[in-house]
Amino acid sequence: MKKIISAAMILLLLIPLLAQEKNEEILVMYYGRSCFEISFAGKRIVLDPFYPDFFEYASPKNKYSLPKEKTDYAFVSHNARDHNYFEGINVDQAYLASGDRNEFILHKKGKTTKVSGKITRKFEGKSLTFWTVPSYHDDQNGAIDGANGIVCLDLNGLKVVHLGDLGHVLEQEQIDAIGKVDVLMIPVDERYTIDSQTAKKIVEQLDPRIAIPMHYKTDNLKRELPFSDEKNFVKKFKNVRRHDKSFISINKKDLKDEVEIIVLKYHQE
């Protein structure tokens, strides 16, 4: 009888821990181009939402779409049509990276405010800390395409980094400012951002557990468009997983010791 009671008590003690462990998961959904939605602890976060009319060259049968649900936070790497479309989502707080400094411009209730450094929001016993690291859209210190903001999110200890339209390998100062990375979202189009070899170098610099390619030609776009698909990048790694869905659940406890490249399908309605 004592053993039964003891086992029952242990189970009761474990239930809250198991629930907490489950709540540590994030759900990442890919919408095409550089747009992702992250669900975490009851909150929704959107990264780089795009203007629909930018994709006039997409197939009418398989158009890109944006998240329809209410969004708590949106983060944008730089001010470009295929990255900065706050109007296309129902968002409470929208943060646009300045690109040339560690600063966001917060858009909320029709007003704009500059915020800098690391900002933390707490909810349901969890925390979201975010900051941006200045970088460039090209390898000429921004002389060609301007600045780009790297968006860093710490989701209660699970670190997600979105590189935006990064155009160069990272300097040590940028690597230090980004810090340890669990999930890296990296552009690989080889024309408007970095090429596949540079992308591989950046993966080596940041050493994430998971790297998700973005900003590449998908199967719904015209073949003659002058940028690449993800294949040149992917073939440079041995640990690759292709999903037949547009989303993946990630729990920090399940992350592997070596980098895993995960290719997601873009979300279709």
C-alpha positions as CSV (number, residue, x, y, z in Angstrom):
1,M,0.0,0.0,0.0
2,K,2.8,2.3,0.8
3,K,4.4,1.7,-2.6
4,I,1.1,2.6,-4.3
5,I,0.7,5.8,-2.3
6,S,4.3,6.7,-3.0
7,A,3.9,6.1,-6.7
8,A,0.7,8.2,-6.8
9,M,2.4,11.0,-4.9
10,I,5.3,11.0,-7.3
11,L,2.9,11.1,-10.3
12,L,1.1,14.1,-8.8
13,L,4.4,15.9,-8.3
14,L,5.4,15.1,-11.9
15,I,2.3,16.4,-13.6
16,P,3.0,20.1,-13.1
17,L,6.6,19.5,-14.2
18,L,5.4,17.7,-17.4
19,A,3.0,20.5,-18.1
20,Q,5.7,23.0,-17.6
21,E,8.0,21.1,-19.9
22,K,5.4,21.0,-22.6
23,N,4.9,24.7,-22.2
24,E,8.6,25.2,-22.9
25,E,8.0,24.2,-26.5
26,I,7.7,26.7,-29.3
27,L,5.8,26.2,-32.5
28,V,7.4,27.7,-35.6
29,M,5.4,28.1,-38.8
30,Y,6.9,29.2,-42.1
31,Y,4.9,31.5,-44.4
32,G,7.4,31.9,-47.2
33,R,10.1,34.5,-48.0
34,S,11.4,35.5,-44.5
35,C,8.1,35.4,-42.6
36,F,7.6,33.1,-39.6
37,E,5.1,32.9,-36.8
38,I,6.2,31.6,-33.4
39,S,3.7,30.5,-30.8
40,F,5.0,30.5,-27.3
41,A,3.2,30.3,-23.9
42,G,0.0,31.5,-25.4
43,K,1.6,34.4,-27.3
44,R,2.0,34.8,-31.1
45,I,5.1,36.4,-32.6
46,V,5.4,37.2,-36.3
47,L,8.7,38.0,-38.0
48,D,9.1,39.9,-41.3
49,P,5.5,39.9,-42.7
50,F,5.5,40.8,-46.4
51,Y,3.3,42.9,-48.8
52,P,1.2,40.5,-50.8
53,D,1.6,42.6,-54.0
54,F,5.3,41.9,-53.9
55,F,4.7,38.4,-55.0
56,E,2.9,39.1,-58.3
57,Y,5.2,36.6,-59.8
58,A,3.8,33.8,-57.6
59,S,1.5,31.1,-58.9
60,P,-2.2,32.1,-58.4
61,K,-2.9,28.5,-57.2
62,N,-0.3,28.6,-54.5
63,K,-0.1,32.1,-53.2
64,Y,1.8,33.1,-50.1
65,S,-0.4,34.1,-47.2
66,L,0.1,35.8,-43.8
67,P,-1.0,34.8,-40.3
68,K,-4.7,35.5,-39.8
69,E,-4.9,35.1,-36.0
70,K,-4.3,38.0,-33.5
71,T,-0.6,38.7,-33.1
72,D,0.9,39.9,-29.9
73,Y,4.3,41.0,-31.2
74,A,5.8,41.5,-34.7
75,F,9.4,42.1,-35.4
76,V,10.8,43.4,-38.7
77,S,14.5,43.3,-39.8
78,H,14.4,46.2,-42.2
79,N,12.0,48.5,-44.1
80,A,11.4,46.6,-47.4
81,R,8.2,45.5,-49.1
82,D,8.9,41.8,-48.7
83,H,9.6,42.2,-44.9
84,N,7.7,45.1,-43.4
85,Y,3.9,44.9,-43.7
86,F,2.5,45.4,-40.3
87,E,-0.8,46.4,-41.9
88,G,-1.3,42.9,-43.2
89,I,-1.5,41.3,-39.7
90,N,-3.6,42.0,-36.7
91,V,-0.8,43.0,-34.3
92,D,-0.7,44.7,-30.9
93,Q,3.0,45.7,-30.8
94,A,5.2,46.0,-33.9
95,Y,8.9,46.5,-33.7
96,L,11.0,47.7,-36.7
97,A,14.8,47.3,-36.3
98,S,16.7,50.5,-37.2
99,G,19.4,48.4,-38.7
100,D,22.3,50.9,-38.0
101,R,22.0,50.7,-34.1
102,N,20.8,48.5,-31.3
103,E,17.3,50.0,-31.5
104,F,13.8,49.2,-32.5
105,I,11.0,51.6,-33.5
106,L,7.9,50.5,-31.7
107,H,4.6,51.0,-33.5
108,K,1.7,50.8,-31.1
109,K,-1.8,52.3,-31.2
110,G,-0.8,54.8,-33.9
111,K,2.3,56.0,-32.1
112,T,6.0,55.3,-32.5
113,T,8.6,55.1,-29.8
114,K,12.3,54.2,-29.9
115,V,13.5,51.4,-27.7
116,S,17.0,50.2,-27.3
117,G,19.0,47.5,-25.6
118,K,17.4,44.2,-24.3
119,I,13.7,44.5,-23.6
120,T,11.9,41.8,-21.5
121,R,8.2,41.1,-21.3
122,K,6.9,38.7,-18.7
123,F,3.6,36.6,-18.9
124,E,2.3,33.4,-17.4
125,G,5.5,32.8,-15.5
126,K,7.5,33.0,-18.8
127,S,9.6,35.7,-20.3
128,L,10.3,37.1,-23.8
129,T,13.5,39.1,-24.1
130,F,14.3,40.7,-27.5
131,W,17.0,42.9,-29.0
132,T,18.5,43.7,-32.4
133,V,22.1,43.7,-33.6
134,P,23.1,46.1,-36.4
135,S,24.3,44.7,-39.7
136,Y,24.2,45.4,-43.4
137,H,22.2,44.2,-46.3
138,D,25.3,43.9,-48.5
139,D,29.1,43.3,-48.0
140,Q,30.0,46.9,-48.6
141,N,29.0,48.3,-45.2
142,G,25.5,49.2,-46.5
143,A,26.7,51.3,-49.4
144,I,24.6,49.3,-51.9
145,D,21.5,48.1,-50.0
146,G,21.6,49.8,-46.7
147,A,21.3,48.5,-43.1
148,N,19.7,45.3,-41.8
149,G,18.7,44.5,-38.2
150,I,19.3,41.0,-36.8
151,V,16.4,40.1,-34.5
152,C,17.2,38.1,-31.4
153,L,14.5,36.5,-29.3
154,D,15.1,34.7,-26.0
155,L,11.9,32.7,-25.3
156,N,12.3,31.7,-21.7
157,G,15.8,30.3,-22.4
158,L,15.3,29.1,-25.9
159,K,17.1,31.4,-28.3
160,V,15.8,32.2,-31.8
161,V,17.7,34.5,-34.1
162,H,16.3,35.9,-37.4
163,L,19.0,37.3,-39.7
164,G,16.7,39.3,-41.9
165,D,18.4,40.2,-45.2
166,L,22.0,39.8,-44.0
167,G,24.5,40.4,-46.7
168,H,27.9,39.5,-45.1
169,V,29.8,37.3,-42.7
170,L,29.6,38.4,-39.1
171,E,32.1,40.4,-37.2
172,Q,33.2,39.1,-33.7
173,E,31.4,42.1,-32.1
174,Q,28.1,41.0,-33.8
175,I,28.6,37.3,-32.8
176,D,29.2,38.4,-29.2
177,A,26.0,40.6,-29.2
178,I,23.9,37.8,-30.6
179,G,25.2,35.2,-28.1
180,K,24.3,31.6,-28.0
181,V,21.8,30.5,-30.7
182,D,19.4,27.5,-30.6
183,V,17.3,28.2,-33.7
184,L,18.7,30.3,-36.6
185,M,16.6,31.6,-39.5
186,I,19.0,32.3,-42.3
187,P,18.6,33.7,-45.9
188,V,20.1,31.6,-48.7
189,D,18.8,33.1,-52.0
190,E,22.4,33.8,-53.3
191,R,21.4,37.0,-55.1
192,Y,19.7,39.6,-52.8
193,T,21.3,38.4,-49.6
194,I,24.2,36.0,-48.9
195,D,25.3,33.1,-51.1
196,S,25.3,29.5,-49.9
197,Q,29.0,29.4,-49.0
198,T,28.7,32.6,-46.9
199,A,25.5,31.1,-45.3
200,K,27.5,28.0,-44.3
201,K,30.2,30.2,-42.8
202,I,27.6,32.1,-40.7
203,V,26.2,28.8,-39.5
204,E,29.7,27.9,-38.4
205,Q,30.2,31.2,-36.7
206,L,26.9,31.1,-34.6
207,D,26.8,27.3,-34.2
208,P,23.1,26.9,-33.7
209,R,21.3,23.6,-32.9
210,I,18.8,24.2,-35.7
211,A,19.2,26.3,-38.9
212,I,16.1,27.0,-41.0
213,P,16.7,28.4,-44.5
214,M,14.5,31.3,-45.7
215,H,14.3,34.0,-48.4
216,Y,14.8,31.5,-51.3
217,K,12.9,30.6,-54.4
218,T,10.0,28.2,-53.6
219,D,8.0,26.0,-56.0
220,N,5.2,28.5,-56.4
221,L,7.5,31.2,-58.0
222,K,8.5,31.6,-61.6
223,R,11.6,29.6,-62.6
224,E,13.2,32.5,-64.4
225,L,13.4,34.7,-61.3
226,P,17.1,35.6,-60.7
227,F,17.6,34.0,-57.2
228,S,18.2,30.5,-56.0
229,D,16.3,27.9,-54.1
230,E,17.6,26.4,-50.9
231,K,19.4,23.4,-52.4
232,N,22.9,24.8,-52.8
233,F,22.8,25.7,-49.1
234,V,21.3,22.4,-47.9
235,K,23.8,20.2,-49.7
236,K,26.7,21.7,-47.7
237,F,25.4,19.9,-44.5
238,K,25.1,16.2,-43.6
239,N,22.4,16.5,-41.0
240,V,19.3,17.7,-43.0
241,R,15.6,17.1,-42.3
242,R,13.0,18.1,-44.8
243,H,9.4,18.5,-43.5
244,D,6.3,17.9,-45.5
245,K,4.6,20.5,-43.3
246,S,5.0,24.3,-42.8
247,F,5.5,24.0,-39.0
248,I,7.6,22.4,-36.4
249,S,7.5,22.1,-32.6
250,I,10.8,22.7,-30.9
251,N,11.7,21.9,-27.3
252,K,15.1,22.9,-26.0
253,K,15.6,19.6,-24.2
254,D,15.3,17.8,-27.6
255,L,18.0,19.8,-29.4
256,K,20.9,17.9,-30.7
257,D,24.6,18.5,-30.1
258,E,25.4,19.2,-33.8
259,V,23.6,21.6,-36.1
260,E,20.5,20.2,-37.9
261,I,19.2,21.9,-41.1
262,I,15.4,21.9,-41.2
263,V,13.6,22.8,-44.4
264,L,10.0,23.7,-43.9
265,K,7.3,24.0,-46.6
266,Y,5.7,27.4,-46.9
267,H,2.2,27.7,-45.4
268,Q,-0.7,27.4,-47.9
269,E,-4.3,28.2,-47.1
